[in-house]
Amino acid sequence: MPMGFYDDWVKAADDEAKHFNLICDCLETMGSYYGALPAHDGMWRAASDTANDLQGRLAIVPMVLEARGLDVTPGMIDVFEKAGETAAVESLKTIYSEEVSHVAYGAKWFNFVCGRDNSDPKEVFHALVKRYFKGGLKPPFNEEKRVDAGLPPDFYWPLAEELPPYVR
């Protein structure tokens, strides 16, 4: 892989370490700590499941799981704003803005690998999501931020769970 691939993921790893510290600081401010509350292990399972599949890793971790952060973080920010938790709001805004680049790195390098292999990125993405991700993708989607990150709607909408029309 080109050097830019490694540069992008080192930057993303640095951001993620910062995000972890921001969340830990917020939890401590609220009288808690990381690990005190139950959490899912979806990211860890995805990393394990795709350990030997670069395209699978790029499709699932940044383009599905981190893209989901683009969908849900604005609502989380609203909740903390209403609660008057300004430190949490600022932390989430930082995380949200940096997650766009993580999704973009995933899309960029996924498309690069597909181009190198002469494969259709959308078809490969759909096959990999069906292989590695359990269940459909959950709307609503933050289409604006996903497009900003290079993730067009025709990549994820066909994989969406069926929801009543009033939810979309």
KEZADREN-6937 format. One line per 5 residues: their letters; for each residue x, y, z of N, C-alpha, C, O. Coordinates in nm, 4 decimals. Example, Ala and Ser with C-alpha at 12.3 -4.5 7.8 and 13.67 -1.06 7.14 Angstrom:
as> 1.3190,-0.5690,0.7800,1.2300,-0.4500,0.7800,1.3200,-0.3300,0.7800,1.4236,-0.3319,0.8465 | 1.2850,-0.2250,0.7080,1.3670,-0.1060,0.7140,1.2900,0.0030,0.7870,1.3409,0.1138,0.8039
END
This chain:
mpmgf> 0.0853,-0.1186,0.0000,0.0000,0.0000,0.0000,0.0893,0.1240,0.0000,0.1996,0.1220,0.0546 | 0.0405,0.2321,-0.0618,0.1180,0.3566,-0.0650,0.1373,0.4156,0.0753,0.0610,0.3865,0.1674 | 0.2392,0.4978,0.0892,0.2697,0.5591,0.2191,0.1505,0.6389,0.2729,0.1292,0.6427,0.3941 | 0.0731,0.7020,0.1856,-0.0431,0.7785,0.2302,-0.1437,0.6953,0.3077,-0.2111,0.7467,0.3970 | -0.1543,0.5689,0.2751,-0.2425,0.4775,0.3486,-0.2021,0.4745,0.4961,-0.2856,0.4904,0.5851
yddwv> -0.0750,0.4542,0.5196,-0.0247,0.4469,0.6573,-0.0353,0.5822,0.7273,-0.0688,0.5890,0.8456 | -0.0068,0.6892,0.6543,-0.0192,0.8239,0.7118,-0.1620,0.8490,0.7599,-0.1832,0.8984,0.8706 | -0.2599,0.8145,0.6757,-0.4003,0.8367,0.7125,-0.4383,0.7584,0.8376,-0.5050,0.8117,0.9263 | -0.3965,0.6325,0.8452,-0.4389,0.5502,0.9588,-0.3629,0.5826,1.0867,-0.4151,0.5619,1.1963 | -0.2403,0.6330,1.0744,-0.1709,0.6815,1.1945,-0.2429,0.8053,1.2476,-0.2598,0.8200,1.3686
kaadd> -0.2848,0.8935,1.1586,-0.3615,1.0124,1.1997,-0.4926,0.9695,1.2662,-0.5296,1.0229,1.3707 | -0.5627,0.8732,1.2055,-0.6884,0.8252,1.2639,-0.6646,0.7632,1.4018,-0.7433,0.7855,1.4938 | -0.5577,0.6862,1.4167,-0.5269,0.6254,1.5468,-0.4989,0.7326,1.6518,-0.5417,0.7206,1.7666 | -0.4271,0.8370,1.6122,-0.4007,0.9477,1.7036,-0.5318,1.0148,1.7446,-0.5528,1.0449,1.8621 | -0.6197,1.0378,1.6469,-0.7510,1.0961,1.6772,-0.8285,1.0072,1.7740,-0.8878,1.0565,1.8699
eakhf> -0.8281,0.8766,1.7491,-0.9047,0.7851,1.8340,-0.8513,0.7836,1.9773,-0.9291,0.7735,2.0722 | -0.7209,0.7934,1.9933,-0.6645,0.8026,2.1286,-0.7133,0.9300,2.1970,-0.7472,0.9293,2.3153 | -0.7162,1.0395,2.1206,-0.7676,1.1653,2.1755,-0.9155,1.1507,2.2118,-0.9584,1.1982,2.3169 | -0.9932,1.0855,2.1256,-1.1362,1.0668,2.1529,-1.1564,0.9864,2.2816,-1.2427,1.0189,2.3631 | -1.0770,0.8828,2.2985,-1.0866,0.8020,2.4200,-1.0606,0.8882,2.5433,-1.1335,0.8795,2.6420
nlicd> -0.9579,0.9703,2.5374,-0.9269,1.0579,2.6512,-1.0371,1.1593,2.6757,-1.0695,1.1881,2.7909 | -1.0956,1.2142,2.5695,-1.2067,1.3084,2.5857,-1.3242,1.2412,2.6565,-1.3835,1.2987,2.7479 | -1.3573,1.1198,2.6140,-1.4684,1.0472,2.6757,-1.4359,1.0135,2.8214,-1.5212,1.0281,2.9088 | -1.3143,0.9691,2.8474,-1.2746,0.9393,2.9860,-1.2861,1.0628,3.0741,-1.3354,1.0551,3.1866 | -1.2404,1.1771,3.0228,-1.2494,1.3015,3.0995,-1.3949,1.3378,3.1282,-1.4279,1.3791,3.2393
cletm> -1.4818,1.3225,3.0283,-1.6243,1.3529,3.0487,-1.6858,1.2605,3.1531,-1.7598,1.3055,3.2406 | -1.6555,1.1333,3.1440,-1.7092,1.0384,3.2412,-1.6621,1.0716,3.3823,-1.7404,1.0652,3.4771 | -1.5354,1.1068,3.3966,-1.4832,1.1429,3.5291,-1.5521,1.2675,3.5828,-1.5833,1.2753,3.7017 | -1.5760,1.3648,3.4953,-1.6465,1.4866,3.5355,-1.7860,1.4540,3.5875,-1.8385,1.5228,3.6751 | -1.8455,1.3481,3.5326,-1.9805,1.3076,3.5717,-1.9795,1.2046,3.6846,-2.0834,1.1486,3.7194
gsyyg> -1.8603,1.1798,3.7418,-1.8505,1.0880,3.8545,-1.8434,0.9412,3.8157,-1.8748,0.8541,3.8969 | -1.8028,0.9132,3.6940,-1.7940,0.7750,3.6490,-1.6560,0.7492,3.5890,-1.5644,0.8293,3.6074 | -1.6413,0.6403,3.5189,-1.5142,0.6070,3.4547,-1.5417,0.5104,3.3398,-1.6463,0.4457,3.3347 | -1.4461,0.5021,3.2481,-1.4585,0.4098,3.1362,-1.4588,0.2665,3.1886,-1.3699,0.2270,3.2640 | -1.5580,0.1902,3.1487,-1.5723,0.0526,3.1946,-1.6783,0.0358,3.3013,-1.7157,-0.0771,3.3332
alpah> -1.7278,0.1455,3.3575,-1.8295,0.1369,3.4622,-1.9658,0.0987,3.4053,-2.0499,0.0430,3.4759 | -1.9870,0.1284,3.2792,-2.1161,0.1020,3.2155,-2.1002,-0.0063,3.1092,-1.9937,-0.0189,3.0488 | -2.2055,-0.0841,3.0863,-2.1954,-0.1864,2.9816,-2.1826,-0.1214,2.8442,-2.2373,-0.0140,2.8193 | -2.1103,-0.1877,2.7570,-2.0928,-0.1380,2.6205,-2.0838,-0.2574,2.5263,-2.0489,-0.3681,2.5675 | -2.1156,-0.2336,2.4003,-2.1054,-0.3423,2.3027,-1.9601,-0.3580,2.2583,-1.8776,-0.2691,2.2793
dgmwr> -1.9309,-0.4695,2.1984,-1.7953,-0.4945,2.1504,-1.7923,-0.5071,1.9982,-1.7106,-0.5805,1.9425 | -1.8816,-0.4353,1.9325,-1.8941,-0.4443,1.7873,-1.7673,-0.4085,1.7118,-1.7324,-0.4751,1.6144 | -1.6987,-0.3051,1.7552,-1.5758,-0.2650,1.6864,-1.4687,-0.3731,1.7022,-1.3980,-0.4060,1.6069 | -1.4578,-0.4271,1.8223,-1.3583,-0.5314,1.8467,-1.3906,-0.6561,1.7643,-1.3016,-0.7156,1.7035 | -1.5185,-0.6956,1.7624,-1.5574,-0.8131,1.6839,-1.5314,-0.7898,1.5359,-1.4839,-0.8798,1.4666
aasdt> -1.5618,-0.6707,1.4868,-1.5382,-0.6395,1.3452,-1.3898,-0.6464,1.3127,-1.3511,-0.6986,1.2082 | -1.3071,-0.5939,1.4018,-1.1623,-0.5993,1.3792,-1.1140,-0.7438,1.3772,-1.0313,-0.7809,1.2940 | -1.1650,-0.8241,1.4674,-1.1265,-0.9651,1.4718,-1.1750,-1.0396,1.3475,-1.0997,-1.1157,1.2868 | -1.3001,-1.0174,1.3104,-1.3582,-1.0867,1.1949,-1.2877,-1.0522,1.0642,-1.2807,-1.1354,0.9738 | -1.2357,-0.9305,1.0537,-1.1742,-0.8842,0.9281,-1.0219,-0.8793,0.9369,-0.9571,-0.8142,0.8550
andlq> -0.9654,-0.9468,1.0342,-0.8210,-0.9391,1.0586,-0.7372,-0.9745,0.9364,-0.6274,-0.9213,0.9203 | -0.7855,-1.0614,0.8516,-0.7094,-1.1044,0.7342,-0.7723,-1.0581,0.6034,-0.7473,-1.1170,0.4982 | -0.8534,-0.9532,0.6093,-0.9251,-0.9067,0.4907,-0.9258,-0.7535,0.4897,-1.0118,-0.6910,0.5517 | -0.8300,-0.6939,0.4194,-0.8186,-0.5479,0.4167,-0.9456,-0.4826,0.3643,-0.9947,-0.3868,0.4240 | -0.9996,-0.5329,0.2538,-1.1225,-0.4730,0.2015,-1.2363,-0.4866,0.3024,-1.3142,-0.3931,0.3211
grlai> -1.2459,-0.6015,0.3667,-1.3490,-0.6204,0.4680,-1.3327,-0.5244,0.5837,-1.4307,-0.4680,0.6324 | -1.2085,-0.5053,0.6285,-1.1819,-0.4123,0.7386,-1.2214,-0.2703,0.6992,-1.2867,-0.2002,0.7765 | -1.1820,-0.2275,0.5785,-1.2141,-0.0919,0.5333,-1.3644,-0.0736,0.5178,-1.4175,0.0326,0.5505 | -1.4330,-0.1750,0.4688,-1.5780,-0.1646,0.4507,-1.6501,-0.1557,0.5848,-1.7399,-0.0732,0.6015 | -1.6118,-0.2390,0.6791,-1.6891,-0.2496,0.8028,-1.6507,-0.1453,0.9071,-1.7387,-0.0803,0.9637
vpmvl> -1.5229,-0.1280,0.9335,-1.4866,-0.0393,1.0446,-1.5125,0.1073,1.0101,-1.5974,0.1683,1.0751 | -1.4456,0.1672,0.9131,-1.4759,0.3081,0.8882,-1.6063,0.3328,0.8125,-1.6780,0.4281,0.8431 | -1.6383,0.2475,0.7134,-1.7498,0.2780,0.6234,-1.8856,0.2338,0.6768,-1.9884,0.2780,0.6256 | -1.8887,0.1481,0.7781,-2.0150,0.1104,0.8426,-2.0173,0.1612,0.9863,-2.1040,0.2408,1.0226 | -1.9224,0.1156,1.0687,-1.9289,0.1478,1.2113,-1.8995,0.2947,1.2396,-1.9744,0.3593,1.3129
eargl> -1.7922,0.3483,1.1828,-1.7632,0.4897,1.2076,-1.8638,0.5794,1.1365,-1.8957,0.6875,1.1858 | -1.9140,0.5359,1.0213,-2.0180,0.6142,0.9537,-2.1433,0.6226,1.0404,-2.2146,0.7229,1.0371 | -2.1701,0.5184,1.1173,-2.2847,0.5224,1.2085,-2.2676,0.6337,1.3116,-2.3655,0.6953,1.3538 | -2.1446,0.6589,1.3514,-2.1192,0.7709,1.4418,-2.1612,0.9038,1.3820,-2.2062,0.9929,1.4540 | -2.1470,0.9178,1.2502,-2.1927,1.0405,1.1840,-2.3442,1.0534,1.1931,-2.3974,1.1643,1.1960
dvtpg> -2.4134,0.9400,1.1977,-2.5594,0.9407,1.2042,-2.6111,0.9752,1.3436,-2.7080,1.0499,1.3570 | -2.5480,0.9222,1.4460,-2.6038,0.9321,1.5816,-2.5455,1.0442,1.6669,-2.6091,1.0874,1.7630 | -2.4274,1.0914,1.6342,-2.3629,1.1905,1.7216,-2.4389,1.3224,1.7300,-2.4451,1.3792,1.8390 | -2.4974,1.3749,1.6220,-2.5735,1.4996,1.6385,-2.6848,1.4879,1.7432,-2.7076,1.5820,1.8193 | -2.7537,1.3749,1.7480,-2.8571,1.3544,1.8496,-2.7993,1.3473,1.9897,-2.8600,1.3965,2.0848
midvf> -2.6824,1.2864,2.0029,-2.6159,1.2803,2.1332,-2.5762,1.4205,2.1788,-2.5894,1.4547,2.2963 | -2.5279,1.5002,2.0856,-2.4911,1.6383,2.1183,-2.6132,1.7133,2.1694,-2.6043,1.7866,2.2679 | -2.7272,1.6958,2.1032,-2.8511,1.7621,2.1465,-2.8890,1.7225,2.2891,-2.9275,1.8077,2.3692 | -2.8783,1.5947,2.3205,-2.9132,1.5465,2.4549,-2.8244,1.6128,2.5600,-2.8736,1.6591,2.6629 | -2.6941,1.6174,2.5342,-2.6027,1.6771,2.6315,-2.6182,1.8287,2.6389,-2.5986,1.8874,2.7453
ekage> -2.6532,1.8929,2.5274,-2.6810,2.0372,2.5325,-2.7999,2.0646,2.6230,-2.7955,2.1552,2.7063 | -2.9064,1.9864,2.6069,-3.0263,2.0045,2.6899,-2.9970,1.9792,2.8373,-3.0598,2.0389,2.9248 | -2.9019,1.8908,2.8645,-2.8651,1.8595,3.0031,-2.7648,1.9595,3.0602,-2.7306,1.9528,3.1783 | -2.7173,2.0525,2.9762,-2.6213,2.1518,3.0227,-2.4804,2.0982,3.0417,-2.4005,2.1582,3.1136 | -2.4496,1.9875,2.9789,-2.3167,1.9250,2.9905,-2.2254,1.9792,2.8806,-2.2020,1.9127,2.7797
taave> -2.1742,2.1010,2.9014,-2.0977,2.1686,2.7961,-1.9674,2.0967,2.7618,-1.9268,2.0965,2.6456 | -1.9015,2.0363,2.8592,-1.7771,1.9640,2.8297,-1.8055,1.8450,2.7382,-1.7297,1.8187,2.6448 | -1.9135,1.7739,2.7648,-1.9506,1.6605,2.6798,-1.9859,1.7082,2.5396,-1.9491,1.6447,2.4408 | -2.0567,1.8193,2.5312,-2.0934,1.8751,2.4002,-1.9681,1.9080,2.3200,-1.9580,1.8716,2.2029 | -1.8737,1.9759,2.3819,-1.7509,2.0134,2.3103,-1.6705,1.8901,2.2696,-1.6149,1.8849,2.1599
slkti> -1.6648,1.7922,2.3576,-1.5934,1.6681,2.3241,-1.6595,1.5980,2.2063,-1.5913,1.5549,2.1133 | -1.7910,1.5866,2.2098,-1.8623,1.5195,2.1009,-1.8505,1.5957,1.9694,-1.8425,1.5346,1.8629 | -1.8495,1.7271,1.9759,-1.8313,1.8056,1.8528,-1.6932,1.7803,1.7920,-1.6796,1.7697,1.6702 | -1.5923,1.7707,1.8764,-1.4572,1.7398,1.8283,-1.4546,1.6014,1.7641,-1.4040,1.5841,1.6532 | -1.5090,1.5046,1.8342,-1.5114,1.3672,1.7831,-1.5874,1.3615,1.6509,-1.5408,1.3005,1.5547
yseev> -1.7025,1.4240,1.6465,-1.7874,1.4234,1.5263,-1.7132,1.4799,1.4060,-1.7161,1.4211,1.2979 | -1.6474,1.5926,1.4238,-1.5784,1.6547,1.3100,-1.4632,1.5670,1.2611,-1.4358,1.5625,1.1412 | -1.3964,1.4983,1.3514,-1.2830,1.4141,1.3121,-1.3270,1.2797,1.2555,-1.2534,1.2192,1.1775 | -1.4447,1.2318,1.2926,-1.4932,1.1046,1.2384,-1.5208,1.1145,1.0889,-1.5104,1.0146,1.0177 | -1.5555,1.2326,1.0405,-1.5772,1.2483,0.8958,-1.4510,1.2075,0.8204,-1.4592,1.1382,0.7190
shvay> -1.3347,1.2498,0.8690,-1.2106,1.2141,0.7996,-1.1821,1.0648,0.8103,-1.1243,1.0075,0.7180 | -1.2206,1.0006,0.9195,-1.1973,0.8563,0.9326,-1.2810,0.7786,0.8311,-1.2326,0.6839,0.7691 | -1.4057,0.8191,0.8150,-1.4908,0.7559,0.7134,-1.4329,0.7837,0.5750,-1.4330,0.6965,0.4880 | -1.3837,0.9058,0.5554,-1.3241,0.9421,0.4259,-1.1998,0.8585,0.3965,-1.1800,0.8155,0.2828 | -1.1165,0.8351,0.4968,-0.9995,0.7494,0.4758,-1.0447,0.6097,0.4333,-0.9885,0.5508,0.3410
gakwf> -1.1453,0.5581,0.5005,-1.1953,0.4259,0.4651,-1.2452,0.4202,0.3225,-1.2111,0.3285,0.2478 | -1.3265,0.5189,0.2839,-1.3808,0.5211,0.1475,-1.2690,0.5366,0.0448,-1.2685,0.4686,-0.0578 | -1.1748,0.6259,0.0727,-1.0643,0.6494,-0.0212,-0.9837,0.5222,-0.0443,-0.9578,0.4848,-0.1586 | -0.9445,0.4565,0.0627,-0.8586,0.3394,0.0484,-0.9357,0.2165,0.0040,-0.8794,0.1290,-0.0618 | -1.0628,0.2082,0.0382,-1.1468,0.1010,-0.0149,-1.1563,0.1140,-0.1668,-1.1390,0.0161,-0.2394
nfvcg> -1.1838,0.2348,-0.2139,-1.1917,0.2578,-0.3587,-1.0570,0.2333,-0.4261,-1.0523,0.1816,-0.5378 | -0.9487,0.2694,-0.3603,-0.8149,0.2440,-0.4144,-0.7929,0.0941,-0.4349,-0.7499,0.0515,-0.5421 | -0.8223,0.0144,-0.3319,-0.8015,-0.1303,-0.3413,-0.8923,-0.1904,-0.4487,-0.8493,-0.2767,-0.5252 | -1.0172,-0.1453,-0.4543,-1.1071,-0.1957,-0.5586,-1.0547,-0.1596,-0.6976,-1.0597,-0.2417,-0.7891 | -1.0047,-0.0375,-0.7133,-0.9482,0.0033,-0.8419,-0.8272,-0.0796,-0.8794,-0.8111,-0.1193,-0.9948
rdnsd> -0.7437,-0.1052,-0.7832,-0.6250,-0.1876,-0.8066,-0.6643,-0.3285,-0.8496,-0.5960,-0.3915,-0.9304 | -0.7764,-0.3774,-0.7939,-0.8233,-0.5128,-0.8244,-0.9222,-0.5165,-0.9409,-0.9738,-0.6228,-0.9757 | -0.9482,-0.4003,-1.0011,-1.0469,-0.3897,-1.1099,-1.1837,-0.4447,-1.0693,-1.2484,-0.5155,-1.1464 | -1.2267,-0.4116,-0.9483,-1.3575,-0.4562,-0.9009,-1.4466,-0.3355,-0.8747,-1.3977,-0.2257,-0.8482 | -1.5764,-0.3564,-0.8821,-1.6741,-0.2497,-0.8611,-1.6879,-0.2230,-0.7113,-1.7306,-0.3115,-0.6372
pkevf> -1.6523,-0.1020,-0.6649,-1.6548,-0.0745,-0.5203,-1.7911,-0.0975,-0.4555,-1.7989,-0.1526,-0.3457 | -1.8971,-0.0564,-0.5218,-2.0301,-0.0719,-0.4619,-2.0662,-0.2198,-0.4465,-2.1166,-0.2606,-0.3418 | -2.0410,-0.2992,-0.5492,-2.0716,-0.4423,-0.5416,-1.9883,-0.5112,-0.4336,-2.0392,-0.5935,-0.3575 | -1.8612,-0.4770,-0.4280,-1.7734,-0.5372,-0.3270,-1.8180,-0.4949,-0.1871,-1.8231,-0.5777,-0.0962 | -1.8504,-0.3664,-0.1692,-1.8974,-0.3169,-0.0398,-2.0215,-0.3936,0.0039,-2.0285,-0.4407,0.1175
halvk> -2.1192,-0.4064,-0.0848,-2.2430,-0.4769,-0.0499,-2.2138,-0.6215,-0.0089,-2.2689,-0.6704,0.0897 | -2.1279,-0.6891,-0.0839,-2.0949,-0.8284,-0.0511,-2.0247,-0.8386,0.0845,-2.0537,-0.9287,0.1632 | -1.9329,-0.7467,0.1111,-1.8583,-0.7516,0.2375,-1.9465,-0.7183,0.3568,-1.9334,-0.7799,0.4626 | -2.0366,-0.6212,0.3412,-2.1271,-0.5885,0.4517,-2.2167,-0.7084,0.4812,-2.2393,-0.7418,0.5975 | -2.2672,-0.7725,0.3777,-2.3517,-0.8908,0.3992,-2.2728,-1.0041,0.4646,-2.3284,-1.0823,0.5417
ryfkg> -2.1456,-1.0127,0.4345,-2.0620,-1.1187,0.4918,-2.0262,-1.0918,0.6378,-2.0345,-1.1814,0.7218 | -1.9864,-0.9681,0.6678,-1.9285,-0.9386,0.7993,-2.0200,-0.8654,0.8971,-1.9951,-0.8685,1.0176 | -2.1241,-0.8004,0.8488,-2.2070,-0.7190,0.9376,-2.3384,-0.7903,0.9611,-2.4076,-0.8276,0.8664 | -2.3723,-0.8088,1.0860,-2.4943,-0.8810,1.1203,-2.6136,-0.7858,1.1179,-2.6142,-0.6847,1.1882 | -2.7136,-0.8179,1.0378,-2.8329,-0.7348,1.0268,-2.8135,-0.6254,0.9238,-2.7048,-0.6084,0.8685
glkpp> -2.9195,-0.5521,0.8991,-2.9119,-0.4422,0.8039,-2.8558,-0.3168,0.8681,-2.8475,-0.3059,0.9904 | -2.8175,-0.2227,0.7838,-2.7732,-0.0921,0.8332,-2.8951,-0.0164,0.8827,-3.0042,-0.0307,0.8275 | -2.8770,0.0636,0.9863,-2.9902,0.1269,1.0540,-3.0051,0.2739,1.0156,-2.9211,0.3566,1.0510 | -3.1123,0.3061,0.9432,-3.1434,0.4478,0.9217,-3.1932,0.5078,1.0532,-3.2222,0.4319,1.1457 | -3.2042,0.6361,1.0659,-3.1766,0.7353,0.9609,-3.0264,0.7562,0.9433,-2.9471,0.7361,1.0353
fneek> -2.9904,0.7972,0.8221,-2.8517,0.8218,0.7865,-2.8267,0.9715,0.7749,-2.9136,1.0464,0.7304 | -2.7096,1.0139,0.8143,-2.6673,1.1527,0.7968,-2.6061,1.1620,0.6569,-2.4843,1.1578,0.6395 | -2.6941,1.1748,0.5587,-2.6496,1.1688,0.4197,-2.5499,1.2787,0.3863,-2.4559,1.2553,0.3104 | -2.5684,1.3974,0.4411,-2.4771,1.5082,0.4110,-2.3343,1.4755,0.4543,-2.2408,1.4903,0.3756 | -2.3171,1.4318,0.5776,-2.1823,1.4008,0.6275,-2.1250,1.2763,0.5610,-2.0043,1.2683,0.5383
rvdag> -2.2099,1.1796,0.5298,-2.1625,1.0607,0.4595,-2.1109,1.0982,0.3200,-2.0067,1.0489,0.2770 | -2.1829,1.1843,0.2507,-2.1367,1.2298,0.1186,-2.0071,1.3087,0.1335,-1.9148,1.2914,0.0539 | -1.9989,1.3957,0.2352,-1.8748,1.4703,0.2608,-1.7563,1.3750,0.2768,-1.6438,1.4081,0.2391 | -1.7818,1.2575,0.3325,-1.6764,1.1586,0.3565,-1.6534,1.0670,0.2358,-1.5697,0.9770,0.2417 | -1.7265,1.0892,0.1278,-1.7073,1.0071,0.0083,-1.7865,0.8781,0.0082,-1.7510,0.7827,-0.0609
lppdf> -1.8938,0.8751,0.0854,-1.9776,0.7557,0.0951,-2.1153,0.7876,0.0364,-2.2012,0.8411,0.1064 | -2.1371,0.7552,-0.0913,-2.2635,0.7909,-0.1562,-2.3802,0.7042,-0.1082,-2.3598,0.5905,-0.0657 | -2.5026,0.7579,-0.1151,-2.6205,0.6855,-0.0659,-2.6414,0.5477,-0.1289,-2.6933,0.4577,-0.0630 | -2.6022,0.5296,-0.2548,-2.6252,0.3991,-0.3176,-2.5337,0.2904,-0.2618,-2.5495,0.1731,-0.2957 | -2.4396,0.3274,-0.1778,-2.3590,0.2272,-0.1082,-2.4376,0.1693,0.0089,-2.4353,0.0480,0.0298
ywpla> -2.5073,0.2532,0.0861,-2.5650,0.2046,0.2111,-2.7156,0.1868,0.2101,-2.7656,0.0988,0.2802 | -2.7912,0.2663,0.1340,-2.9370,0.2506,0.1376,-2.9830,0.1111,0.0962,-3.0749,0.0583,0.1589 | -2.9246,0.0487,-0.0055,-2.9706,-0.0865,-0.0399,-2.9488,-0.1895,0.0715,-3.0078,-0.2975,0.0685 | -2.8657,-0.1568,0.1680,-2.8369,-0.2481,0.2786,-2.9140,-0.2125,0.4051,-2.8954,-0.2755,0.5092 | -2.9999,-0.1125,0.3965,-3.0709,-0.0626,0.5143,-3.1795,-0.1593,0.5583,-3.2425,-0.2270,0.4771
eelpp> -3.1994,-0.1635,0.6897,-3.3123,-0.2373,0.7453,-3.4397,-0.1708,0.6970,-3.4429,-0.0499,0.6740 | -3.5423,-0.2487,0.6821,-3.6708,-0.1913,0.6445,-3.7320,-0.1217,0.7659,-3.7486,-0.1814,0.8722 | -3.7645,0.0041,0.7474,-3.8312,0.0814,0.8515,-3.9582,0.1404,0.7928,-3.9677,0.1584,0.6714 | -4.0546,0.1704,0.8764,-4.1750,0.2350,0.8248,-4.1392,0.3658,0.7541,-4.0442,0.4329,0.7944 | -4.2134,0.4031,0.6495,-4.1802,0.5234,0.5721,-4.1718,0.6507,0.6562,-4.0934,0.7397,0.6234
yvr> -4.2498,0.6620,0.7632,-4.2474,0.7839,0.8435,-4.1163,0.8004,0.9194,-4.0862,0.9103,0.9659 | -4.0378,0.6942,0.9330,-3.9105,0.7035,1.0038,-3.8019,0.7551,0.9110,-3.7075,0.8192,0.9572 | -3.8127,0.7293,0.7828,-3.7098,0.7693,0.6871,-3.7178,0.9121,0.6592,-3.6387,0.9641,0.5805
END
